[in-house]
């Protein structure tokens, strides 16, 4: 079974092209270092909930779009090794201008139990 890192974040609509550019580069870097897949999705049907929802989870503002992303690895050990290489990769040491508020990003690692 694979291991998955998942992410949910809110990106200002005005910054979505800058985010896509960074995401494309990040995807190339993760794949080069051994990730099995790298997926970035822009919210298309992400309604505000009454108790919980993706927009509420990341405190999305009216001018922001929810992004849902994941990276897959062969195992947790592979993920840890790949992420160490990615964090040391100079291509991702760009300017400090992040196109979204990283404090509101939700992320975590997940062990797969079903893959069909």
C-alpha positions in Angstrom: 0.0 0.0 0.0 1.2 3.5 -0.8 1.7 6.4 1.6 0.0 9.8 0.9 0.7 13.3 2.0 -2.5 15.4 1.7 -3.0 19.2 1.7 -5.9 21.7 1.8 -5.3 25.4 1.4 -6.8 28.6 0.3 -5.2 30.7 -2.5 -6.3 34.2 -3.4 -7.9 34.3 -6.8 -5.4 37.0 -7.8 -2.5 34.7 -7.0 -3.7 31.5 -8.6 -1.4 31.7 -11.7 1.6 32.2 -9.4 0.5 29.2 -7.3 0.1 27.0 -10.4 3.7 28.0 -11.4 5.1 27.0 -8.1 3.0 23.8 -8.0 4.3 22.7 -11.4 7.9 23.2 -10.3 7.2 21.4 -7.0 5.6 18.5 -8.8 8.6 18.1 -11.0 10.9 18.2 -8.0 8.9 15.6 -6.0 8.7 13.3 -9.0 12.4 13.6 -9.7 13.2 12.6 -6.2 10.9 9.5 -6.3 7.3 10.5 -5.5 4.9 8.2 -7.4 2.4 11.0 -8.1 1.8 14.6 -7.4 -1.7 16.1 -7.9 -3.0 19.7 -7.4 -6.7 20.4 -7.7 -8.6 23.7 -7.7 -12.0 23.7 -6.0 -14.8 23.7 -8.5 -17.7 22.4 -6.4 -16.7 23.2 -2.8 -19.7 24.6 -0.9 -19.6 26.3 2.4 -21.0 23.9 5.0 -23.1 24.5 8.1 -20.7 22.7 10.5 -17.7 21.8 8.5 -16.4 22.2 4.9 -13.2 22.6 3.0 -13.6 26.4 2.9 -14.2 26.6 6.7 -11.3 24.3 7.4 -8.9 26.7 5.8 -10.8 29.9 6.7 -11.2 30.7 3.0 -12.2 34.3 2.3 -14.6 35.4 -0.5 -11.7 36.2 -2.8 -9.9 32.8 -2.3 -10.1 29.4 -4.0 -9.7 26.1 -2.1 -6.9 23.9 -3.4 -6.8 20.2 -2.6 -3.5 18.3 -3.2 -1.8 15.0 -2.6 1.5 13.3 -3.2 1.9 9.5 -3.2 4.9 7.4 -2.2 5.7 3.7 -2.1 5.9 3.8 1.7 6.3 6.1 4.8 10.0 5.4 4.7 10.2 6.5 1.0 8.2 9.6 1.8 10.6 10.6 4.6 13.6 10.1 2.4 12.0 11.9 -0.6 10.9 14.8 1.5 14.4 15.3 2.9 15.7 15.5 -0.6 13.0 17.9 -1.7 13.5 20.2 1.3 17.2 20.4 0.4 16.6 21.0 -3.4 17.7 24.5 -4.3 14.9 24.9 -6.9 12.4 25.2 -4.1 14.4 27.8 -2.2 12.8 30.7 -4.1 11.6 34.1 -2.9 9.8 34.3 0.5 6.7 35.6 -1.3 4.3 32.8 -0.9 1.1 33.2 -3.0 -1.1 31.9 -0.1 -1.3 32.1 3.7 0.6 28.9 4.7 -0.6 29.3 8.3 -4.1 28.2 7.2 -2.8 25.2 5.2 -3.9 21.8 6.5 -1.6 18.9 5.8 -0.8 15.4 7.0 0.5 12.0 6.1 -1.8 9.0 5.6 -1.2 5.3 5.3 -3.4 3.7 2.6 -5.6 0.8 3.6 -7.6 0.4 0.4 -6.5 1.0 -3.2 -8.7 -0.2 -6.0 
